[in-house]
Amino acid sequence: MRSSTLAIGALTCAILSGGASAQSSLQIYGIVDTALSSYRAEGAGSRQLLTPGGNQASRLGFREREDLGGGLRAGFDLEAGLNTDTGTGQTTNTNNQPSGNAGGGGLTFNRRSYLYLQSQQWGEIRLGRDYTPAFWNLFAYDPFRAGVGMSAHVLHGTTVTAFRASNSVGYFSPGCSGPSCKGLFYQAMLAFGENGAGPERQDGRVYGMRIGYGYTQWEAVISAATTRNRAADDYAQYSIGGSYLWEGHRFMALLGENRTGKRQATLDGANQVRFWQLGAIWKVGTDTIPMSIMRLTRNDNSASSSQKYAIGYVHNLSKRTAIYGTYAYVDNRGSINLPVATGGLNGPIPTAGGNASGFDLGIRHSF
């Protein structure tokens, strides 16, 4: 992503802060992505719609960093998800539980909203709403990351903390603050449900960690996270993933499990979902061809499983603008009825064991 940067120089900082020597900068960044989509599901017909984020999630962000000297920095990141097809903002969550869903309609910084303090020697502390450590593996090793091609395993039987957690305290090791880092790196998070007294007082509390090693051409990472939930006897995510870069082509693998302590009637008596995914991003000049295959199995009463196949093409018109197309097919077996698109896209829900398919054709612009 290329950001438009507004830099405030040292002289201005000195005037505003009474002679302080710190330097700060404000970045305004974002992605506007909209696709024409068509999804179908066995037993549920088809649906045609405009979708926001067929290739990358649409967003508007504000990022500020102040250099405090001596290798110490402070700043914030506010990032709002956008429904570009309607011009509305997306929902957020206040307590890491279904009861905390809020916002929508207006601009809500649902994607990220945190303040940080960073040191070159001891790493980075973040306070606020941020991505969970378990999410980064699902993001880093999925060739699509958004749209109809994104694998559905992360959203199957999860809590509202599958991607992000509010009221969190996060830590990143030195030199690492994103999904891919070099050398040995690690990340940890503690988030609070902020409930009152009572049996469910710890519901929504999140514990997460991620540790990995990145080299010039390859990386390997493990992650784990648990969200406290008394009714389900907690929800846990585990995964291990990695990638290899060869002559500009990137190959990815991911293996994981989602689990609750108690079996869930809404999941046909299951309490465990296991999945694996193989993917690649093949370079063709300045363009790319993302592709993936995912298989999910569930320990329910019907021995259910699901496989998803996806392939796309991204044609870059410039460094900031691209047009793309993606096709995906889902083969459900047993009582599983995963749609071809999940989350905000939400394609039609097939009958139990029914198949689903669909495509996105869109344009993406970043700034």
C-alpha positions in Angstrom: 0.0 0.0 0.0 1.3 3.4 -0.9 0.4 6.1 1.7 0.0 9.8 1.2 2.2 11.4 3.9 1.9 14.8 5.5 5.2 15.4 7.3 5.5 18.0 10.1 9.1 19.1 10.4 11.3 19.7 13.4 10.9 23.5 13.3 7.1 23.2 13.5 7.3 20.7 16.4 9.6 23.0 18.3 7.1 25.9 17.9 4.1 23.8 19.0 5.8 22.1 21.9 7.8 25.0 23.2 11.2 23.9 21.8 10.9 20.1 22.0 13.1 18.4 19.4 10.7 15.5 18.6 9.5 15.0 15.1 6.1 13.6 14.1 4.3 12.6 10.9 0.7 11.9 10.0 -0.3 9.5 7.3 -3.7 9.3 5.7 -4.1 6.0 3.9 -6.7 3.6 2.6 -8.1 1.3 0.0 -11.3 1.6 -2.1 -12.3 -1.7 -3.5 -15.6 -2.7 -5.1 -16.6 -5.7 -7.0 -19.6 -7.0 -9.0 -20.3 -10.4 -7.5 -22.6 -13.3 -8.2 -23.0 -16.2 -5.7 -25.1 -19.3 -5.8 -25.8 -22.1 -3.4 -27.5 -25.4 -3.8 -31.1 -25.2 -2.5 -30.9 -21.4 -1.9 -30.7 -20.0 -5.4 -28.3 -17.2 -6.4 -27.5 -13.6 -5.4 -26.1 -10.7 -7.4 -24.7 -7.7 -5.6 -21.9 -5.1 -5.4 -19.4 -6.1 -2.7 -16.9 -3.9 -0.8 -13.5 -5.5 -0.8 -13.4 -8.3 -3.4 -9.6 -8.2 -3.5 -8.6 -6.2 -0.4 -10.8 -4.9 2.4 -11.9 -1.3 1.8 -10.7 1.1 4.6 -9.7 4.6 5.6 -6.9 5.1 8.1 -5.0 7.7 10.0 -1.5 6.8 11.3 0.7 9.1 13.4 4.2 8.6 14.7 6.4 10.8 16.9 10.1 10.3 17.2 10.9 10.9 20.9 14.7 10.4 20.5 17.0 7.7 21.7 15.2 5.1 19.5 11.8 5.7 21.2 8.6 6.4 19.3 5.0 7.0 20.1 1.9 7.1 17.9 -1.5 5.8 17.0 -3.4 3.9 14.2 -7.1 4.5 13.6 -8.5 2.4 10.7 -12.1 2.2 9.7 -13.7 -0.4 7.4 -15.8 1.0 4.6 -18.8 -0.4 2.7 -17.9 1.2 -0.6 -21.1 -0.1 -2.3 -23.3 2.0 0.1 -20.9 4.6 1.6 -21.5 3.4 5.2 -19.1 2.4 7.9 -18.8 -1.2 9.3 -19.6 -2.5 12.7 -17.2 -3.0 15.6 -17.4 -4.8 19.0 -17.0 -3.3 22.4 -16.5 -6.3 24.7 -15.3 -9.3 22.6 -18.7 -11.0 22.9 -21.8 -11.1 20.6 -23.6 -8.7 22.9 -21.0 -6.0 22.2 -21.7 -5.6 18.4 -22.0 -1.9 17.8 -21.7 0.8 15.2 -22.3 0.6 11.5 -23.8 3.3 9.3 -21.4 6.0 10.4 -17.6 5.9 10.4 -16.3 3.4 13.0 -12.7 2.6 13.6 -13.6 -1.1 13.8 -10.4 -2.5 12.1 -7.8 -0.9 14.4 -7.8 1.7 17.1 -4.7 1.7 19.3 -2.0 3.9 20.8 1.6 2.6 20.9 5.0 3.1 22.4 7.9 1.6 20.5 11.6 1.1 21.3 14.3 -0.3 19.1 15.6 -2.3 22.0 12.6 -3.7 23.8 9.8 -3.8 21.2 6.4 -2.3 20.9 3.4 -2.0 23.3 -0.1 -1.4 21.9 -3.2 -0.4 23.8 -6.7 -0.5 22.2 -8.4 -2.5 19.4 -6.1 -4.6 17.2 -5.7 -7.8 15.3 -5.2 -10.9 17.5 -2.0 -13.0 17.2 -4.0 -16.0 15.9 -5.4 -13.9 13.0 -2.0 -13.0 11.5 -1.4 -16.6 10.3 -4.8 -16.7 8.7 -4.0 -13.4 6.9 -0.4 -14.1 6.0 -0.9 -17.5 4.4 -4.1 -17.0 2.5 -3.4 -15.9 -1.1 -6.8 -14.0 -1.2 -7.3 -12.5 2.3 -10.6 -11.0 1.2 -13.4 -11.6 -1.2 -15.0 -14.8 -2.5 -11.6 -16.5 -2.6 -10.9 -16.1 1.1 -11.1 -19.5 2.9 -14.1 -19.9 5.2 -12.4 -21.9 8.0 -11.7 -18.9 10.1 -15.3 -17.9 10.4 -16.7 -21.4 11.0 -17.9 -21.7 14.6 -15.8 -18.8 15.8 -16.4 -16.0 18.3 -16.3 -12.3 17.5 -12.5 -12.3 18.3 -11.5 -14.4 15.2 -9.9 -11.3 13.6 -9.6 -8.6 16.3 -10.1 -7.9 19.9 -11.0 -4.7 21.8 -9.7 -3.5 25.1 -6.4 -5.2 24.4 -2.8 -4.9 25.6 -0.4 -6.2 22.9 3.3 -6.7 22.6 5.6 -7.1 19.6 9.2 -8.1 19.7 11.8 -5.6 18.4 11.7 -4.9 14.7 8.4 -6.7 14.2 5.0 -5.0 14.1 3.2 -6.9 11.2 2.5 -10.3 9.7 6.0 -11.0 8.3 9.2 -10.3 10.1 12.9 -11.4 9.8 14.8 -13.4 12.3 13.2 -14.7 15.5 10.0 -12.7 16.4 7.1 -13.1 18.8 3.9 -11.4 19.7 1.5 -11.6 22.7 -2.0 -10.1 23.6 -4.3 -9.9 26.5 -7.7 -8.4 26.0 -10.6 -7.8 28.4 -14.3 -8.4 28.1 -14.9 -5.7 30.7 -17.9 -7.4 32.3 -19.3 -6.7 35.8 -19.4 -9.3 38.6 -21.1 -12.6 38.0 -20.4 -16.1 36.5 -19.7 -14.6 33.1 -17.3 -11.9 34.4 -14.4 -13.2 32.4 -16.3 -13.8 29.1 -14.7 -12.0 26.3 -11.2 -12.1 27.8 -8.6 -13.1 25.1 -5.2 -14.6 25.5 -3.0 -14.9 22.4 0.6 -15.5 21.3 2.5 -15.9 18.1 6.1 -16.9 17.5 8.1 -17.5 14.3 11.2 -17.2 12.3 11.7 -15.3 9.1 14.5 -15.7 6.6 15.2 -14.1 3.2 13.1 -16.5 1.2 11.0 -18.4 3.8 9.2 -18.1 7.1 7.4 -20.4 9.6 5.1 -19.3 12.4 2.9 -20.9 15.1 0.0 -19.1 16.8 -2.6 -19.7 19.5 -5.4 -17.8 21.1 -8.2 -18.5 23.6 -11.4 -16.4 24.2 -13.1 -17.0 27.5 -16.8 -18.0 27.2 -18.6 -19.8 30.0 -21.4 -21.2 27.8 -19.1 -22.8 25.3 -16.3 -23.6 27.8 -14.0 -21.2 25.9 -13.1 -21.0 22.3 -9.5 -21.7 21.1 -7.6 -21.2 17.8 -4.4 -22.9 16.9 -2.4 -22.8 13.6 1.0 -23.3 12.1 1.9 -21.7 8.7 4.7 -20.8 6.5 5.7 -19.5 3.1 8.5 -19.8 0.5 9.5 -17.3 -2.1 10.9 -18.6 -5.4 11.7 -16.3 -8.3 9.0 -13.9 -7.3 6.3 -16.6 -6.8 5.1 -17.2 -3.3 3.9 -20.6 -2.0 2.0 -20.9 1.3 0.8 -23.6 3.7 -1.5 -23.4 6.7 -2.7 -26.1 9.2 -5.0 -25.3 12.1 -7.8 -26.1 14.5 -10.7 -24.3 16.1 -12.1 -25.8 19.3 -14.7 -25.2 22.0 -14.7 -27.1 25.4 -18.4 -28.1 25.0 -20.0 -29.6 21.9 -22.3 -27.2 20.1 -25.8 -28.0 19.0 -25.6 -25.4 16.3 -22.7 -27.2 14.7 -24.4 -30.7 14.7 -22.8 -31.6 18.0 -19.2 -30.6 17.0 -16.6 -29.0 19.2 -13.6 -29.2 16.9 -12.9 -28.0 13.4 -9.6 -28.9 11.7 -8.4 -27.4 8.4 -5.4 -27.2 6.1 -4.8 -24.9 3.1 -2.3 -24.8 0.3 -1.9 -21.6 -1.7 0.3 -19.7 -4.1 0.6 -16.3 -5.7 2.1 -16.8 -9.1 3.7 -13.7 -10.8 3.1 -13.0 -14.4 5.1 -9.9 -15.2 3.5 -7.2 -13.0 0.3 -9.2 -12.6 -0.4 -12.1 -10.2 -2.5 -15.3 -10.2 -3.6 -16.2 -6.6 -4.8 -19.8 -6.1 -5.7 -22.0 -3.1 -7.3 -25.2 -2.0 -8.7 -25.7 1.6 -10.1 -28.7 3.3 -12.0 -28.6 6.6 -13.2 -31.5 8.7 -15.6 -31.3 11.7 -16.1 -33.9 14.5 -19.9 -33.6 14.3 -22.6 -36.3 14.2 -22.4 -36.5 10.4 -18.6 -36.7 10.0 -18.8 -33.5 7.9 -16.2 -32.0 5.7 -15.8 -29.1 3.2 -13.4 -28.3 0.4 -12.9 -24.9 -1.2 -11.1 -24.2 -4.5 -10.3 -20.7 -5.6 -8.4 -19.0 -8.4 -8.1 -15.4 -9.5 -6.2 -12.9 -11.7 -5.0 -9.5 -10.6 -4.0 -7.1 -13.4 -2.1 -4.1 -12.1 -2.8 -0.9 -14.1 -0.4 1.0 -11.9 1.3 0.7 -8.5 -2.0 1.9 -6.9 -4.8 0.6 -9.2 -5.7 -2.9 -10.2 -8.6 -4.8 -11.8 -9.2 -8.4 -10.8 -11.4 -11.5 -11.1 -11.8 -14.4 -8.7 -13.8 -17.6 -8.9 -14.4 -20.1 -6.0 -16.2 -23.4 -5.5 -17.2 -25.1 -2.2 -17.9 -28.8 -1.9 -19.7 -29.5 1.3 -20.3 -33.0 2.7 -22.5 -34.1 5.7 -24.2 -31.4 7.7 -21.8 -28.5 6.8 -23.4 -25.8 4.7 -20.6 -23.2 4.2 -21.4 -20.5 1.6 -18.9 -19.5 -1.0 -18.5 -16.1 0.5 -18.6 -15.3 4.2 -18.5 -12.3 6.6 -19.7 -9.1 5.1 -20.1 -10.6 1.7 -22.3 -13.5 2.9 -23.4 -15.5 -0.1 -26.6 -17.6 0.0 -26.4 -20.4 2.5 -26.7 -23.9 0.9 -28.7 -26.8 2.3 -26.7 -29.2 4.5 -24.1 -30.9 2.3 -24.9 -28.6 -0.6 -22.4 -27.0 -2.9 -21.8 -23.3 -3.5 -19.9 -21.2 -6.1 -19.4 -17.6 -7.1 -17.2 -14.9 -8.6 -16.0 -11.3 -8.0 -15.1 -8.9 -10.8 -13.8 -5.6 -9.4 -11.4 -2.7 -9.2 -9.1 -1.7 -6.4 -7.4 1.6 -5.7 -5.0 2.4 -2.8 -3.8 5.7 -1.5 
